[in-house]
Amino acid sequence: MPIKNFVDLEIWQDARALTRAIYKLTNDPKFAKDFGLRDQIRHAVVSVMSNIAEGFERDSNPEFIQFLYVAKGSCGEVRSQLYVAKDQGYVDAKLVDDLLTSLTRLSVMIKHLIDHLKHSGMRGPKYGSSSSSRRAEMS
């Protein structure tokens, strides 16, 4: 089945699930009181799914790759911030380990997509050379 929308991407779906998990985690009263860390980790995890979506919508592999690199970097940022939260005693160590595993897996999946796009031979628009051909495909 061809992917016609960013919501069809497994990496975006995983990023969305991680965003829900981080928001739930940061609603805990111990974590929520650290406004700076709470806001920063939320911003970073939202950045992952947002950059996947924005890159996909750019309609060219080079731009998509650029946004995927930003999303991958944001995965690393979230992992680092989870260590801060763990060190401060805001979160259960087991939960952090599970989230770190999921974030690492997502980062690897993003890297695999980057590699695929780099080697796919497609360098221009993903949907053809004109916006009308893209609209026709999306219909």
C-alpha atoms as an extended CHARMM CRD file, in Angstrom:
* protein
*
       139  EXT
         1         1  MET       CA              0.0000000000        0.0000000000        0.0000000000  PROA      1               0.0000000000
         2         2  PRO       CA              1.5570000000        3.3120000000       -1.0310000000  PROA      2               0.0000000000
         3         3  ILE       CA              2.0750000000        5.9320000000        1.6100000000  PROA      3               0.0000000000
         4         4  LYS       CA              0.0310000000        8.9790000000        0.7080000000  PROA      4               0.0000000000
         5         5  ASN       CA              0.0620000000       10.8510000000        4.0020000000  PROA      5               0.0000000000
         6         6  PHE       CA              2.5420000000       11.2720000000        6.8330000000  PROA      6               0.0000000000
         7         7  VAL       CA              0.1100000000        9.5800000000        9.2180000000  PROA      7               0.0000000000
         8         8  ASP       CA              0.6710000000        6.3730000000        7.2270000000  PROA      8               0.0000000000
         9         9  LEU       CA              4.3630000000        6.3500000000        8.2020000000  PROA      9               0.0000000000
        10        10  GLU       CA              5.2090000000        3.9250000000       10.9950000000  PROA      10              0.0000000000
        11        11  ILE       CA              7.8270000000        6.3580000000       12.2910000000  PROA      11              0.0000000000
        12        12  TRP       CA              5.2190000000        9.0970000000       12.6280000000  PROA      12              0.0000000000
        13        13  GLN       CA              2.8120000000        6.7100000000       14.3890000000  PROA      13              0.0000000000
        14        14  ASP       CA              5.5720000000        5.6800000000       16.8170000000  PROA      14              0.0000000000
        15        15  ALA       CA              6.4990000000        9.3260000000       17.4080000000  PROA      15              0.0000000000
        16        16  ARG       CA              2.8620000000       10.0930000000       18.1770000000  PROA      16              0.0000000000
        17        17  ALA       CA              2.6920000000        7.2330000000       20.7060000000  PROA      17              0.0000000000
        18        18  LEU       CA              5.8910000000        8.4670000000       22.3620000000  PROA      18              0.0000000000
        19        19  THR       CA              4.4770000000       11.9940000000       22.5010000000  PROA      19              0.0000000000
        20        20  ARG       CA              1.4110000000       10.6910000000       24.3500000000  PROA      20              0.0000000000
        21        21  ALA       CA              3.6710000000        8.7780000000       26.7590000000  PROA      21              0.0000000000
        22        22  ILE       CA              5.8650000000       11.8100000000       27.4540000000  PROA      22              0.0000000000
        23        23  TYR       CA              2.8540000000       14.0590000000       28.0590000000  PROA      23              0.0000000000
        24        24  LYS       CA              1.4100000000       11.4900000000       30.4640000000  PROA      24              0.0000000000
        25        25  LEU       CA              4.7590000000       11.1670000000       32.2260000000  PROA      25              0.0000000000
        26        26  THR       CA              5.2130000000       14.9220000000       32.5640000000  PROA      26              0.0000000000
        27        27  ASN       CA              1.7390000000       15.3420000000       34.0420000000  PROA      27              0.0000000000
        28        28  ASP       CA              2.9440000000       13.5080000000       37.1520000000  PROA      28              0.0000000000
        29        29  PRO       CA              3.1200000000       16.0800000000       39.9820000000  PROA      29              0.0000000000
        30        30  LYS       CA              6.8110000000       15.3760000000       40.6960000000  PROA      30              0.0000000000
        31        31  PHE       CA              7.7470000000       16.0190000000       37.0900000000  PROA      31              0.0000000000
        32        32  ALA       CA              5.2220000000       18.7680000000       36.3890000000  PROA      32              0.0000000000
        33        33  LYS       CA              6.7230000000       21.0850000000       38.9990000000  PROA      33              0.0000000000
        34        34  ASP       CA              9.9650000000       21.3380000000       36.9920000000  PROA      34              0.0000000000
        35        35  PHE       CA              8.5040000000       23.6790000000       34.3950000000  PROA      35              0.0000000000
        36        36  GLY       CA             11.6940000000       24.0860000000       32.4030000000  PROA      36              0.0000000000
        37        37  LEU       CA             12.4030000000       20.3840000000       31.9720000000  PROA      37              0.0000000000
        38        38  ARG       CA              8.7400000000       19.5580000000       31.4550000000  PROA      38              0.0000000000
        39        39  ASP       CA              8.3510000000       22.1390000000       28.7050000000  PROA      39              0.0000000000
        40        40  GLN       CA             11.6630000000       21.2580000000       27.0650000000  PROA      40              0.0000000000
        41        41  ILE       CA             11.0040000000       17.5230000000       26.8600000000  PROA      41              0.0000000000
        42        42  ARG       CA              7.5020000000       18.1450000000       25.5560000000  PROA      42              0.0000000000
        43        43  HSD       CA              8.8340000000       20.5180000000       22.9200000000  PROA      43              0.0000000000
        44        44  ALA       CA             11.4810000000       17.9930000000       21.8640000000  PROA      44              0.0000000000
        45        45  VAL       CA              9.1050000000       15.0320000000       21.5720000000  PROA      45              0.0000000000
        46        46  VAL       CA              6.5770000000       17.0890000000       19.6010000000  PROA      46              0.0000000000
        47        47  SER       CA              9.4580000000       18.1370000000       17.3520000000  PROA      47              0.0000000000
        48        48  VAL       CA             10.0250000000       14.5050000000       16.3930000000  PROA      48              0.0000000000
        49        49  MET       CA              6.5480000000       13.9420000000       14.9940000000  PROA      49              0.0000000000
        50        50  SER       CA              6.2590000000       17.4730000000       13.6060000000  PROA      50              0.0000000000
        51        51  ASN       CA              9.4860000000       17.2680000000       11.6310000000  PROA      51              0.0000000000
        52        52  ILE       CA              8.5290000000       13.8990000000       10.1730000000  PROA      52              0.0000000000
        53        53  ALA       CA              5.2320000000       15.4020000000        9.0260000000  PROA      53              0.0000000000
        54        54  GLU       CA              6.7220000000       18.6440000000        7.7360000000  PROA      54              0.0000000000
        55        55  GLY       CA              9.4870000000       16.8690000000        5.8510000000  PROA      55              0.0000000000
        56        56  PHE       CA              7.0200000000       14.4930000000        4.2300000000  PROA      56              0.0000000000
        57        57  GLU       CA              4.8880000000       17.4130000000        3.0900000000  PROA      57              0.0000000000
        58        58  ARG       CA              7.8750000000       19.1220000000        1.4220000000  PROA      58              0.0000000000
        59        59  ASP       CA              7.5020000000       16.7710000000       -1.5520000000  PROA      59              0.0000000000
        60        60  SER       CA             11.1760000000       16.1730000000       -2.2240000000  PROA      60              0.0000000000
        61        61  ASN       CA             13.5230000000       13.5910000000       -0.8310000000  PROA      61              0.0000000000
        62        62  PRO       CA             16.3560000000       16.0320000000       -0.0460000000  PROA      62              0.0000000000
        63        63  GLU       CA             14.0560000000       18.1870000000        2.0720000000  PROA      63              0.0000000000
        64        64  PHE       CA             12.4180000000       15.1530000000        3.6740000000  PROA      64              0.0000000000
        65        65  ILE       CA             15.8680000000       13.8520000000        4.6020000000  PROA      65              0.0000000000
        66        66  GLN       CA             16.7870000000       17.1940000000        6.1530000000  PROA      66              0.0000000000
        67        67  PHE       CA             13.6870000000       17.1490000000        8.3600000000  PROA      67              0.0000000000
        68        68  LEU       CA             14.2490000000       13.4970000000        9.2610000000  PROA      68              0.0000000000
        69        69  TYR       CA             17.7050000000       14.4180000000       10.5520000000  PROA      69              0.0000000000
        70        70  VAL       CA             16.0970000000       17.0730000000       12.7660000000  PROA      70              0.0000000000
        71        71  ALA       CA             13.5580000000       14.5130000000       14.0190000000  PROA      71              0.0000000000
        72        72  LYS       CA             16.3710000000       12.0670000000       14.7610000000  PROA      72              0.0000000000
        73        73  GLY       CA             18.2360000000       14.7580000000       16.6700000000  PROA      73              0.0000000000
        74        74  SER       CA             15.1130000000       15.4910000000       18.6980000000  PROA      74              0.0000000000
        75        75  CYS       CA             14.9220000000       11.7900000000       19.6160000000  PROA      75              0.0000000000
        76        76  GLY       CA             18.3710000000       12.1680000000       21.1310000000  PROA      76              0.0000000000
        77        77  GLU       CA             17.3100000000       15.2980000000       22.9740000000  PROA      77              0.0000000000
        78        78  VAL       CA             14.3190000000       13.5190000000       24.5260000000  PROA      78              0.0000000000
        79        79  ARG       CA             16.5460000000       10.6220000000       25.6020000000  PROA      79              0.0000000000
        80        80  SER       CA             18.9750000000       13.0170000000       27.2600000000  PROA      80              0.0000000000
        81        81  GLN       CA             16.1620000000       14.8070000000       29.0730000000  PROA      81              0.0000000000
        82        82  LEU       CA             14.7820000000       11.4970000000       30.3150000000  PROA      82              0.0000000000
        83        83  TYR       CA             18.1380000000       10.8660000000       31.9940000000  PROA      83              0.0000000000
        84        84  VAL       CA             17.8160000000       14.2380000000       33.7300000000  PROA      84              0.0000000000
        85        85  ALA       CA             14.3220000000       13.3300000000       34.9140000000  PROA      85              0.0000000000
        86        86  LYS       CA             15.5530000000        9.9350000000       36.1060000000  PROA      86              0.0000000000
        87        87  ASP       CA             18.4990000000       11.5100000000       37.9650000000  PROA      87              0.0000000000
        88        88  GLN       CA             16.1300000000       13.9440000000       39.6740000000  PROA      88              0.0000000000
        89        89  GLY       CA             13.8510000000       11.1230000000       40.8020000000  PROA      89              0.0000000000
        90        90  TYR       CA             10.8890000000       12.3940000000       38.7710000000  PROA      90              0.0000000000
        91        91  VAL       CA             10.2530000000        9.0850000000       37.0310000000  PROA      91              0.0000000000
        92        92  ASP       CA             10.4210000000        5.3580000000       37.6150000000  PROA      92              0.0000000000
        93        93  ALA       CA             13.6620000000        3.8450000000       36.2980000000  PROA      93              0.0000000000
        94        94  LYS       CA             11.8440000000        0.9960000000       34.5130000000  PROA      94              0.0000000000
        95        95  LEU       CA              9.5490000000        3.4070000000       32.6870000000  PROA      95              0.0000000000
        96        96  VAL       CA             12.5250000000        5.5130000000       31.6240000000  PROA      96              0.0000000000
        97        97  ASP       CA             14.3260000000        2.4350000000       30.3520000000  PROA      97              0.0000000000
        98        98  ASP       CA             11.2720000000        1.4230000000       28.3190000000  PROA      98              0.0000000000
        99        99  LEU       CA             10.9680000000        4.9160000000       26.8390000000  PROA      99              0.0000000000
       100       100  LEU       CA             14.6970000000        5.0490000000       26.0890000000  PROA      100             0.0000000000
       101       101  THR       CA             14.4140000000        1.7390000000       24.2520000000  PROA      101             0.0000000000
       102       102  SER       CA             11.4600000000        3.0000000000       22.2160000000  PROA      102             0.0000000000
       103       103  LEU       CA             13.2150000000        6.2650000000       21.3870000000  PROA      103             0.0000000000
       104       104  THR       CA             16.3770000000        4.4550000000       20.3310000000  PROA      104             0.0000000000
       105       105  ARG       CA             14.3280000000        2.1190000000       18.1330000000  PROA      105             0.0000000000
       106       106  LEU       CA             12.5820000000        5.1130000000       16.5510000000  PROA      106             0.0000000000
       107       107  SER       CA             15.9040000000        6.8370000000       15.9380000000  PROA      107             0.0000000000
       108       108  VAL       CA             17.2080000000        3.7310000000       14.1560000000  PROA      108             0.0000000000
       109       109  MET       CA             14.0340000000        3.5180000000       12.0560000000  PROA      109             0.0000000000
       110       110  ILE       CA             14.4130000000        7.1650000000       11.0510000000  PROA      110             0.0000000000
       111       111  LYS       CA             18.0310000000        6.5280000000       10.0710000000  PROA      111             0.0000000000
       112       112  HSD       CA             16.9800000000        3.5420000000        7.9500000000  PROA      112             0.0000000000
       113       113  LEU       CA             14.4330000000        5.7200000000        6.1360000000  PROA      113             0.0000000000
       114       114  ILE       CA             17.0800000000        8.3950000000        5.5720000000  PROA      114             0.0000000000
       115       115  ASP       CA             19.4180000000        5.7840000000        4.1080000000  PROA      115             0.0000000000
       116       116  HSD       CA             16.6460000000        4.4130000000        1.9030000000  PROA      116             0.0000000000
       117       117  LEU       CA             15.7670000000        7.8760000000        0.5930000000  PROA      117             0.0000000000
       118       118  LYS       CA             19.4190000000        8.6880000000       -0.0650000000  PROA      118             0.0000000000
       119       119  HSD       CA             19.8850000000        5.5380000000       -2.1210000000  PROA      119             0.0000000000
       120       120  SER       CA             16.5100000000        5.4210000000       -3.8370000000  PROA      120             0.0000000000
       121       121  GLY       CA             17.7390000000        7.4120000000       -6.8080000000  PROA      121             0.0000000000
       122       122  MET       CA             14.8750000000        9.8520000000       -6.4740000000  PROA      122             0.0000000000
       123       123  ARG       CA             16.2770000000       13.3230000000       -6.0000000000  PROA      123             0.0000000000
       124       124  GLY       CA             13.4220000000       15.5890000000       -6.9930000000  PROA      124             0.0000000000
       125       125  PRO       CA              9.7910000000       15.8020000000       -5.9980000000  PROA      125             0.0000000000
       126       126  LYS       CA              8.3440000000       12.6360000000       -4.5080000000  PROA      126             0.0000000000
       127       127  TYR       CA              5.0870000000       12.9060000000       -6.4460000000  PROA      127             0.0000000000
       128       128  GLY       CA              6.2200000000       14.0100000000       -9.8840000000  PROA      128             0.0000000000
       129       129  SER       CA              7.2910000000       17.3400000000      -11.2490000000  PROA      129             0.0000000000
       130       130  SER       CA              4.1040000000       19.3300000000      -10.8720000000  PROA      130             0.0000000000
       131       131  SER       CA              1.6480000000       20.0420000000       -8.1280000000  PROA      131             0.0000000000
       132       132  SER       CA             -1.1860000000       18.8900000000      -10.3980000000  PROA      132             0.0000000000
       133       133  SER       CA              0.3200000000       15.3950000000      -10.6700000000  PROA      133             0.0000000000
       134       134  ARG       CA              0.5870000000       15.3090000000       -6.8880000000  PROA      134             0.0000000000
       135       135  ARG       CA             -3.0400000000       16.3490000000       -6.5060000000  PROA      135             0.0000000000
       136       136  ALA       CA             -4.0850000000       13.6220000000       -8.9480000000  PROA      136             0.0000000000
       137       137  GLU       CA             -2.1800000000       10.9710000000       -6.9930000000  PROA      137             0.0000000000
       138       138  MET       CA             -3.5940000000       12.1190000000       -3.6720000000  PROA      138             0.0000000000
       139       139  SER       CA             -7.2090000000       11.9150000000       -4.9780000000  PROA      139             0.0000000000
